Amino acid sequence: MIKFFRKIRQRLLSEHKFSKYLLYAIGEVVLVVIGILIALSLNNSNENKKLKTQEIKILKEIKSEFTGTLEDVSEDLAGYEKNLRSSEIIYNSILNKESYNDSLKRHFSYMLIKEEFLAKQSAFESLKSIGLEIISNDSIRKDITDAYLYVQQETNKPNIVTETIIELDVLLKPHIVVDRQRLILDEEDSWIWRSEIPFKFINYQHFLEDDKFLYALMKSLKMRNLQIYIYGRYKSGLEYYLELIEKEIKSLEKK
């Protein structure tokens, strides 16, 4: 091809057709420029495809992490609701000074169960190392950042419910002793696999008069209700973000 253009150029010069040569030279320059533009366009297209592939990949990783966090939050929420019901049963029993029965023992155990908030953040750390701008949708980028900031805050701050449970446990211990008779009858040591550790009250009527325990239980009820409200909103938020991310992934994959 180069030899072909060179022969044309030489022929035009030898025939002293300068104007035609000038037009030819301009045309040659235009062809070179067009070639460069096409090459740049192809290069930009390939680069954009790489960026889109990377964006989809990181969005899928974030979706996976949010799904895991949502499952953990849902489990915690169910646990808090179950523990709240047990706490309410014990509260009403103490307030009405009801006689002790075996079913209450199970509720005392549920009342003292602690839920721990766990959430992975490796996908967000990868996103930050790559650069947040890889997420082309400004709204999605902000939503993801806000969601992870909330996760970090929840992970780092003290669990208000756990603090009240620890206080209840401390106040309950002076009123109970290990139920040795139950341990003897439990030949398979099944208590190891249960949430309940066998115990019995020293004097249940005396326990019913313990205002310190009642006060701590009331604080725990308030904190459990608050935590259920917070987790309920967080669960709804995660479901909303997951829906947005799923739509964004499908939109990018169609382009």
VMD Tcl script that draws the C-alpha trace (Angstrom):
set ca {
  {0.00 0.00 0.00}
  {2.86 2.39 0.88}
  {4.59 1.60 -2.44}
  {1.30 2.27 -4.26}
  {0.94 5.78 -2.74}
  {4.62 6.50 -3.36}
  {4.26 5.67 -7.10}
  {1.26 7.97 -7.39}
  {3.14 10.75 -5.62}
  {6.17 10.36 -7.93}
  {3.99 10.30 -11.04}
  {2.21 13.50 -10.07}
  {5.50 15.27 -9.34}
  {7.10 14.07 -12.58}
  {4.14 15.38 -14.56}
  {4.41 18.75 -12.77}
  {0.80 18.56 -11.59}
  {1.36 20.40 -8.30}
  {-2.29 21.20 -7.58}
  {-3.27 17.59 -7.97}
  {-0.34 16.56 -5.83}
  {-1.42 19.03 -3.14}
  {-4.94 17.58 -3.14}
  {-3.47 14.12 -3.02}
  {-1.21 15.07 -0.08}
  {-4.17 16.54 1.80}
  {-6.16 13.41 1.14}
  {-3.28 11.29 2.40}
  {-3.11 13.33 5.62}
  {-6.88 13.00 6.05}
  {-6.62 9.23 5.66}
  {-3.86 9.09 8.28}
  {-5.93 11.21 10.69}
  {-8.99 9.04 10.11}
  {-6.89 5.96 10.77}
  {-5.59 7.45 14.02}
  {-9.13 8.42 15.10}
  {-10.42 4.93 14.34}
  {-7.56 3.41 16.33}
  {-8.26 5.76 19.25}
  {-11.96 4.99 19.05}
  {-11.30 1.26 19.14}
  {-8.88 1.72 22.02}
  {-11.42 3.82 23.96}
  {-14.13 1.26 23.20}
  {-11.97 -1.56 24.54}
  {-11.07 0.50 27.61}
  {-14.74 1.30 28.27}
  {-15.60 -2.40 27.98}
  {-12.90 -3.23 30.52}
  {-14.20 -0.56 32.90}
  {-17.79 -1.76 32.50}
  {-16.74 -5.36 33.16}
  {-14.87 -4.23 36.26}
  {-17.85 -2.15 37.43}
  {-20.24 -5.09 37.02}
  {-17.82 -7.34 38.91}
  {-17.50 -4.97 41.89}
  {-21.28 -4.37 41.95}
  {-21.88 -8.14 42.09}
  {-19.38 -8.43 44.97}
  {-21.15 -5.62 46.84}
  {-24.50 -7.27 46.15}
  {-23.16 -10.52 47.59}
  {-21.89 -8.75 50.73}
  {-25.16 -6.86 51.20}
  {-27.06 -10.14 50.82}
  {-24.92 -11.72 53.54}
  {-25.37 -8.70 55.80}
  {-29.13 -8.76 55.19}
  {-29.25 -12.43 56.24}
  {-27.30 -11.62 59.41}
  {-29.53 -8.64 60.22}
  {-32.67 -10.74 59.60}
  {-31.40 -13.45 61.96}
  {-30.49 -10.87 64.61}
  {-33.87 -9.20 64.23}
  {-35.69 -12.52 64.67}
  {-33.53 -13.22 67.74}
  {-34.26 -9.79 69.23}
  {-37.99 -10.26 68.70}
  {-37.90 -13.70 70.32}
  {-35.86 -12.40 73.26}
  {-38.18 -9.42 73.61}
  {-41.21 -11.71 73.93}
  {-39.45 -13.70 76.66}
  {-38.44 -10.50 78.46}
  {-42.03 -9.24 78.32}
  {-43.32 -12.53 79.75}
  {-40.85 -12.32 82.65}
  {-41.67 -8.64 83.20}
  {-45.43 -9.35 83.45}
  {-44.76 -12.36 85.67}
  {-42.67 -10.27 88.09}
  {-45.08 -7.34 88.01}
  {-48.07 -9.56 88.80}
  {-46.02 -11.68 91.23}
  {-47.00 -14.92 89.56}
  {-45.83 -18.27 90.88}
  {-42.75 -19.78 89.30}
  {-43.24 -22.51 86.68}
  {-40.96 -24.53 84.42}
  {-41.89 -22.61 81.27}
  {-40.45 -19.42 82.80}
  {-37.04 -21.07 83.01}
  {-36.86 -21.14 79.21}
  {-37.77 -17.45 79.01}
  {-35.06 -16.51 81.50}
  {-32.54 -18.23 79.20}
  {-33.86 -16.42 76.08}
  {-33.80 -13.13 77.95}
  {-30.03 -13.44 78.43}
  {-29.11 -14.40 74.85}
  {-26.96 -11.79 73.11}
  {-26.99 -11.14 69.36}
  {-23.81 -9.91 67.67}
  {-23.83 -7.72 64.56}
  {-21.43 -9.02 61.90}
  {-20.89 -7.59 58.44}
  {-18.23 -8.05 55.76}
  {-16.74 -5.00 54.10}
  {-14.07 -6.46 51.81}
  {-15.94 -5.50 48.60}
  {-16.11 -1.86 49.72}
  {-12.40 -1.89 50.55}
  {-11.72 -3.22 47.03}
  {-13.93 -0.47 45.61}
  {-12.02 2.22 47.51}
  {-8.67 0.84 46.33}
  {-9.85 0.85 42.70}
  {-11.54 4.23 43.02}
  {-15.17 5.03 43.81}
  {-15.51 6.61 40.34}
  {-15.60 3.11 38.82}
  {-19.32 3.20 39.77}
  {-20.63 5.28 36.87}
  {-24.06 5.93 38.40}
  {-23.64 8.81 40.88}
  {-26.79 7.90 42.82}
  {-25.79 4.22 43.20}
  {-22.27 5.24 44.26}
  {-23.66 7.50 47.01}
  {-26.15 4.86 48.21}
  {-23.41 2.21 48.45}
  {-21.09 4.57 50.33}
  {-23.85 5.58 52.78}
  {-24.78 1.94 53.40}
  {-21.20 0.92 54.18}
  {-20.68 3.93 56.45}
  {-23.75 2.82 58.41}
  {-22.35 -0.72 58.63}
  {-19.07 0.65 60.02}
  {-20.91 2.73 62.62}
  {-23.04 -0.22 63.75}
  {-20.00 -2.50 63.92}
  {-17.89 -0.10 65.98}
  {-20.42 1.29 68.45}
  {-21.29 -0.54 71.72}
  {-24.32 -2.82 71.59}
  {-26.84 -1.13 73.90}
  {-28.86 -4.34 74.34}
  {-25.78 -6.39 75.25}
  {-24.97 -3.94 78.05}
  {-28.44 -4.35 79.59}
  {-28.23 -8.17 79.26}
  {-24.92 -8.21 81.12}
  {-26.51 -6.11 83.87}
  {-29.50 -8.50 84.10}
  {-27.18 -11.50 84.30}
  {-25.22 -9.92 87.16}
  {-28.40 -9.07 89.08}
  {-29.91 -12.52 88.52}
  {-26.93 -14.54 89.81}
  {-27.44 -13.81 93.55}
  {-30.94 -15.34 93.26}
  {-30.02 -18.65 91.62}
  {-27.93 -21.76 92.16}
  {-27.00 -24.64 89.88}
  {-29.75 -27.25 89.73}
  {-27.61 -30.25 90.65}
  {-30.55 -32.64 90.63}
  {-31.23 -31.87 86.99}
  {-27.57 -32.37 86.16}
  {-27.62 -35.82 87.76}
  {-30.72 -36.80 85.79}
  {-29.19 -35.44 82.58}
  {-26.90 -38.40 81.94}
  {-26.11 -37.33 78.37}
  {-25.18 -33.78 79.42}
  {-27.68 -32.40 76.93}
  {-27.54 -29.01 78.68}
  {-24.23 -28.35 76.87}
  {-26.09 -28.03 73.55}
  {-28.91 -25.88 74.90}
  {-29.10 -22.16 75.54}
  {-30.28 -22.85 79.09}
  {-27.86 -23.74 81.90}
  {-29.78 -25.71 84.57}
  {-30.49 -23.49 87.56}
  {-33.10 -22.95 90.23}
  {-34.11 -20.01 92.38}
  {-33.03 -19.87 95.98}
  {-36.14 -17.95 96.96}
  {-38.38 -16.93 94.05}
  {-40.66 -14.77 96.21}
  {-37.65 -12.80 97.33}
  {-36.56 -12.44 93.71}
  {-39.97 -10.96 92.80}
  {-39.29 -8.11 95.26}
  {-35.93 -7.21 93.69}
  {-36.55 -3.73 92.27}
  {-32.99 -3.48 90.93}
  {-33.60 -6.46 88.66}
  {-37.03 -5.13 87.64}
  {-35.53 -1.74 86.82}
  {-32.74 -3.34 84.75}
  {-35.35 -5.48 82.95}
  {-37.37 -2.37 82.09}
  {-34.25 -0.73 80.63}
  {-33.58 -3.88 78.64}
  {-37.13 -3.87 77.26}
  {-36.71 -0.27 76.11}
  {-33.37 -1.02 74.46}
  {-34.68 -4.19 72.79}
  {-37.63 -2.28 71.32}
  {-35.28 0.43 70.07}
  {-32.90 -2.13 68.58}
  {-35.75 -3.91 66.81}
  {-36.84 -0.59 65.32}
  {-33.29 0.21 64.17}
  {-32.72 -3.26 62.70}
  {-36.10 -3.15 60.98}
  {-35.16 0.08 59.24}
  {-31.72 -1.25 58.40}
  {-33.23 -4.41 56.91}
  {-35.60 -2.34 54.76}
  {-32.67 -0.15 53.65}
  {-30.57 -3.15 52.62}
  {-33.48 -4.63 50.67}
  {-33.92 -1.29 48.90}
  {-30.20 -0.98 48.05}
  {-30.05 -4.57 46.82}
  {-32.94 -3.91 44.46}
  {-31.20 -0.80 43.07}
  {-27.88 -2.62 42.62}
  {-29.58 -5.54 40.86}
  {-31.28 -3.14 38.44}
  {-27.98 -1.34 37.79}
  {-26.17 -4.63 37.06}
  {-28.88 -5.67 34.58}
  {-28.76 -2.24 32.94}
  {-24.97 -2.40 32.50}
  {-25.09 -5.95 31.15}
  {-27.56 -4.88 28.44}
  {-25.34 -2.05 27.20}
}
mol new
graphics top color blue
foreach p $ca { graphics top sphere $p radius 0.5 }
foreach p [lrange $ca 0 end-1] q [lrange $ca 1 end] { graphics top cylinder $p $q radius 0.2 }
display resetview
